[in-house]
């Protein structure tokens, strides 16, 4: 079985109060913003429920998760 590549997921918090989940996979050099409730979301609860669904959707892959809101 081939090794799973690591998917990096990062939560960014904007001073306006919005949350965005960004992803970088494989050889990508830059993070890309994910869409829907994972982008520019001002509802913290809805956003983190969507993050949980995104992580579950990627089950079986190695995930590196970071959350910049912990730095605030």
Backbone as CSV, one residue per row, in Angstrom:
resi,resn,N_x,N_y,N_z,CA_x,CA_y,CA_z,C_x,C_y,C_z
1,UNK,0.847,-1.176,0.000,0.000,0.000,0.000,0.894,1.241,0.000
2,UNK,0.571,2.229,-0.824,1.341,3.465,-0.899,1.078,4.319,0.333
3,UNK,2.117,5.035,0.736,1.978,5.932,1.879,1.045,7.080,1.523
4,UNK,0.197,7.462,2.468,-0.670,8.615,2.271,0.152,9.883,2.363
5,UNK,-0.137,10.826,1.479,0.520,12.120,1.566,-0.177,12.941,2.646
6,UNK,0.599,13.803,3.254,0.046,14.652,4.292,-0.747,15.798,3.676
7,UNK,-1.916,16.024,4.235,-2.739,17.168,3.881,-2.612,18.152,5.039
8,UNK,-2.226,19.376,4.742,-2.140,20.400,5.774,-3.416,21.231,5.742
9,UNK,-4.071,21.331,6.881,-5.266,22.166,7.037,-4.952,23.234,8.073
10,UNK,-5.271,24.478,7.734,-4.967,25.581,8.643,-6.164,26.521,8.745
11,UNK,-6.548,26.825,9.965,-7.615,27.791,10.216,-6.982,29.172,10.322
12,UNK,-7.518,30.103,9.559,-7.104,31.504,9.667,-8.277,32.317,10.182
13,UNK,-7.972,33.227,11.087,-8.986,34.127,11.627,-8.654,35.537,11.174
14,UNK,-9.641,36.202,10.587,-9.465,37.571,10.116,-9.979,38.531,11.186
15,UNK,-9.329,39.678,11.357,-9.785,40.643,12.366,-11.249,41.075,12.208
16,UNK,-11.809,40.893,11.030,-13.229,41.231,10.814,-14.146,40.247,11.528
17,UNK,-13.577,39.121,12.007,-14.368,38.119,12.701,-14.682,36.889,11.874
18,UNK,-14.089,36.776,10.686,-14.384,35.614,9.840,-13.294,34.552,9.961
19,UNK,-13.709,33.306,9.749,-12.833,32.137,9.794,-12.754,31.536,8.397
20,UNK,-11.550,31.066,8.022,-11.352,30.398,6.736,-10.447,29.198,6.952
21,UNK,-10.817,28.067,6.341,-9.956,26.888,6.367,-9.190,26.838,5.056
22,UNK,-7.877,26.698,5.185,-6.994,26.618,4.022,-6.386,25.226,3.980
23,UNK,-6.091,24.758,2.769,-5.513,23.427,2.603,-4.312,23.480,1.674
24,UNK,-3.356,22.589,1.960,-2.198,22.400,1.074,-1.922,20.911,1.044
25,UNK,-1.754,20.390,-0.152,-1.611,18.944,-0.315,-0.472,18.629,-1.273
26,UNK,0.279,17.596,-0.929,1.334,17.143,-1.828,2.389,18.199,-2.092
27,UNK,2.635,18.464,-3.360,3.708,19.378,-3.764,3.252,20.832,-3.871
28,UNK,2.034,21.124,-3.457,1.560,22.515,-3.524,2.455,23.393,-2.661
29,UNK,2.805,24.558,-3.191,3.647,25.461,-2.422,2.825,26.448,-1.595
30,UNK,1.590,26.681,-2.000,0.739,27.649,-1.296,-0.543,26.986,-0.818
31,UNK,-1.109,27.537,0.238,-2.410,27.088,0.726,-3.502,27.657,-0.175
32,UNK,-4.600,26.902,-0.312,-5.773,27.404,-1.031,-6.949,27.453,-0.062
33,UNK,-7.784,28.472,-0.223,-8.981,28.601,0.608,-10.005,27.568,0.175
34,UNK,-10.604,26.886,1.143,-11.684,25.961,0.824,-12.979,26.756,0.688
35,UNK,-13.980,26.174,0.099,-15.214,26.887,-0.264,-16.360,26.621,0.714
36,UNK,-17.462,27.297,0.454,-18.677,27.107,1.237,-18.527,27.644,2.647
37,UNK,-19.049,26.903,3.641,-19.008,27.382,5.025,-17.591,27.404,5.609
38,UNK,-16.614,26.943,4.828,-15.227,26.946,5.286,-14.496,28.225,4.891
39,UNK,-15.180,29.125,4.205,-14.550,30.345,3.712,-15.279,31.593,4.209
40,UNK,-14.542,32.495,4.818,-15.074,33.795,5.274,-16.344,33.636,6.101
41,UNK,-16.345,32.705,7.003,-17.520,32.409,7.822,-17.443,33.162,9.146
42,UNK,-18.483,33.927,9.461,-18.537,34.681,10.710,-19.212,33.898,11.844
43,UNK,-19.789,32.742,11.524,-20.468,31.910,12.523,-19.487,30.832,13.005
44,UNK,-18.920,31.047,14.176,-17.878,30.160,14.700,-18.353,28.708,14.807
45,UNK,-19.561,28.496,15.322,-20.082,27.135,15.473,-20.250,26.439,14.137
46,UNK,-20.877,27.115,13.187,-21.067,26.539,11.844,-19.720,26.231,11.207
47,UNK,-18.768,27.149,11.361,-17.446,26.961,10.764,-16.768,25.707,11.309
48,UNK,-16.701,25.572,12.638,-15.994,24.419,13.198,-16.722,23.099,12.965
49,UNK,-18.039,23.115,12.827,-18.751,21.884,12.421,-18.347,21.510,10.993
50,UNK,-18.213,22.510,10.121,-17.784,22.257,8.739,-16.346,21.753,8.700
51,UNK,-15.487,22.269,9.590,-14.104,21.782,9.678,-14.109,20.299,10.066
52,UNK,-14.917,19.932,11.046,-14.999,18.526,11.465,-15.444,17.634,10.303
53,UNK,-16.427,18.101,9.533,-16.883,17.323,8.371,-15.773,17.198,7.325
54,UNK,-15.009,18.263,7.116,-13.911,18.226,6.137,-12.837,17.243,6.568
55,UNK,-12.498,17.225,7.841,-11.509,16.270,8.333,-12.031,14.844,8.180
56,UNK,-13.295,14.617,8.508,-13.895,13.282,8.348,-13.913,12.868,6.877
57,UNK,-14.169,13.808,5.992,-14.192,13.521,4.554,-12.826,13.040,4.061
58,UNK,-11.792,13.485,4.722,-10.434,13.116,4.322,-9.905,11.920,5.123
59,UNK,-10.791,11.153,5.718,-10.399,9.985,6.514,-9.481,9.081,5.692
60,UNK,-8.457,8.573,6.346,-7.504,7.696,5.681,-6.252,8.433,5.214
61,UNK,-6.313,9.764,5.186,-5.140,10.554,4.828,-4.500,11.087,6.103
62,UNK,-3.220,11.304,6.050,-2.519,11.926,7.175,-2.825,13.419,7.120
63,UNK,-3.287,13.976,8.246,-3.677,15.382,8.307,-2.827,16.100,9.342
64,UNK,-2.288,17.239,8.941,-1.598,18.149,9.869,-2.520,19.354,10.010
65,UNK,-3.010,19.593,11.220,-4.008,20.637,11.467,-3.403,21.717,12.354
66,UNK,-3.607,22.968,11.965,-3.194,24.076,12.831,-4.299,25.120,12.829
67,UNK,-4.379,25.835,13.934,-5.451,26.810,14.123,-4.835,28.081,14.674
68,UNK,-4.753,29.114,13.829,-4.126,30.366,14.255,-4.960,31.103,15.282
69,UNK,-6.220,30.730,15.474,-7.034,31.415,16.484,-6.520,31.114,17.887
70,UNK,-5.765,30.056,18.039,-5.181,29.735,19.338,-4.095,30.740,19.705
71,UNK,-3.597,31.459,18.706,-2.551,32.462,18.928,-3.126,33.813,19.324
72,UNK,-4.452,33.964,19.187,-5.090,35.267,19.445,-5.408,35.410,20.906
